[in-house]
Amino acid sequence: MSMSKEKKAYNRTIKIEDEEIPSIKSRLLQINSKQNLEDIINKTIYQPLEEIVNFLPEECIDLLFIDPPYNLSKKYGNTKFNEMNNNEYEKWFEGWFVKLIPLLKEEASVYVCCDWRNSSAVFNVLQSYLNIQNRITWEREKGRGALHNWKNNSEDIWFCTKSKKYYFDVESVKLKRKVIAPYKIDNEPKDWEETEDGKFRITFPSNLWTDISIPFWSMPENTDHPTQKPEKLLAKIILASSKENDVVLDPFVGSGTTSVVAKKLNRNFIGIEQEEKYCIYTEKRLLIAETDKTIQGYFNGVFWERNSLHDQKKEKMKLHETFRLDLKE
Ligand SMILES: C[S@@+](CC[C@H](N)C(=O)[O-])C[C@H]1O[C@@H](n2cnc3c(N)ncnc32)[C@H](O)[C@@H]1O
């Protein structure tokens, strides 16, 4: 199975050489009986969720992140997910979702990704089992234009908790924004600071996220997975809703974003994925994360606005180092 395609010099999409595949595959886990947490922690389980969910240990998960197939006909590797009517999708979702609830610790948080089509079905299930705390909407930045409809440019993430008592660290997810109207009081900046890159204010995060970029070819986190989530998005969720050494579970881990960001932020992780190709991406990214802990758009404990000067400068420096680009370009 060759996973390395010829790519242009600027293209930083993760490449896996054929020679690497056997050793990467040997890191994957397959299970067929009840497991203890120590057996599956910091691993990628290469099996369909439905096949193994009853083998997972109970009450050990601090944060559950779910990015399931949305209700669209779409091919993931060798398997096609077929669009259903809303009621069927709700039943499908609830079928495996109920089996994840016993795995949660009492103070656990749960985040579920959706688009506008499946959001109501997911909400119906979530409200039966959990406390819904909020709905985050994030701007996808890119989206295909439609002649007879509004361009589909946003997604939802339902934020829920198992009980009313839960961990939430707002300080860790503050946003650094450019100041448009730099008010001063007694000639001193009001709530903002002057830096070498301009005037910035540190703000509390809202449930509308406009600072996220979908991974694309010039980003070092990019893979060929068709619906890869950005590391920056996972970083916000993991920082806000888990502590160091907590356990984060992603039952549809795809290219591994959740596991990789958990590792970069010193959390434990468990990823489940039914496609071997995506499990291999996950493990390759985990290997890279052993030495590279950077998360694009998150520096010095704050999240920077999309395309902020600092972000661009840093990226240009990296491109320069890698490809010897002329920095004036
Ligand atoms: C929306 S994608 C998740 C993408 C992921 N968040 C990322 O950043 O790469 C859903 C993933 O679930 C996988 N999947 C679909 N059905 C599954 C099942 N029954 N068990 C395990 N994985 C499944 C698909 O192969 C796909 O990679």
Ligand as a Chemical Component Dictionary entry (heavy atoms), coordinates in Angstrom:
data_LIG
# 
_chem_comp.id                   LIG 
_chem_comp.type                 NON-POLYMER 
_chem_comp.pdbx_formal_charge   0 
_chem_comp.three_letter_code    LIG 
# 
loop_
_chem_comp_atom.comp_id 
_chem_comp_atom.atom_id 
_chem_comp_atom.alt_atom_id 
_chem_comp_atom.type_symbol 
_chem_comp_atom.charge 
_chem_comp_atom.model_Cartn_x 
_chem_comp_atom.model_Cartn_y 
_chem_comp_atom.model_Cartn_z 
_chem_comp_atom.pdbx_ordinal 
LIG C1  C1  C 0  -15.604 12.593 10.222 1  
LIG S1  S1  S 1  -14.299 11.456 10.159 2  
LIG C2  C2  C 0  -13.289 11.905 11.553 3  
LIG C3  C3  C 0  -12.108 12.771 11.181 4  
LIG C4  C4  C 0  -11.173 13.051 12.335 5  
LIG N1  N1  N 0  -11.793 13.903 13.327 6  
LIG C5  C5  C 0  -9.874  13.708 11.882 7  
LIG O1  O1  O 0  -9.508  14.787 12.332 8  
LIG O2  O2  O -1 -9.223  13.120 11.006 9  
LIG C6  C6  C 0  -15.076 9.995  10.675 10 
LIG C7  C7  C 0  -14.149 8.799  10.720 11 
LIG O3  O3  O 0  -14.857 7.709  11.295 12 
LIG C8  C8  C 0  -14.446 6.516  10.658 13 
LIG N2  N2  N 0  -15.532 5.551  10.897 14 
LIG C9  C9  C 0  -16.732 5.493  10.290 15 
LIG N3  N3  N 0  -17.479 4.528  10.832 16 
LIG C10 C10 C 0  -16.738 3.967  11.813 17 
LIG C11 C11 C 0  -16.968 2.936  12.755 18 
LIG N4  N4  N 0  -18.112 2.266  12.766 19 
LIG N5  N5  N 0  -15.995 2.635  13.643 20 
LIG C12 C12 C 0  -14.802 3.297  13.626 21 
LIG N6  N6  N 0  -14.524 4.271  12.745 22 
LIG C13 C13 C 0  -15.481 4.611  11.854 23 
LIG C14 C14 C 0  -14.229 6.911  9.210  24 
LIG O4  O4  O 0  -13.343 6.008  8.557  25 
LIG C15 C15 C 0  -13.657 8.313  9.357  26 
LIG O5  O5  O 0  -12.247 8.285  9.356  27 
# 
loop_
_chem_comp_bond.comp_id 
_chem_comp_bond.atom_id_1 
_chem_comp_bond.atom_id_2 
_chem_comp_bond.value_order 
_chem_comp_bond.pdbx_ordinal 
LIG C1  S1  SING 1  
LIG S1  C2  SING 2  
LIG S1  C6  SING 3  
LIG C2  C3  SING 4  
LIG C3  C4  SING 5  
LIG C4  N1  SING 6  
LIG C4  C5  SING 7  
LIG C5  O1  DOUB 8  
LIG C5  O2  SING 9  
LIG C6  C7  SING 10 
LIG C7  O3  SING 11 
LIG C7  C15 SING 12 
LIG O3  C8  SING 13 
LIG C8  N2  SING 14 
LIG C8  C14 SING 15 
LIG N2  C9  SING 16 
LIG N2  C13 SING 17 
LIG C9  N3  DOUB 18 
LIG N3  C10 SING 19 
LIG C10 C11 SING 20 
LIG C10 C13 DOUB 21 
LIG C11 N4  SING 22 
LIG C11 N5  DOUB 23 
LIG N5  C12 SING 24 
LIG C12 N6  DOUB 25 
LIG N6  C13 SING 26 
LIG C14 O4  SING 27 
LIG C14 C15 SING 28 
LIG C15 O5  SING 29 
# 
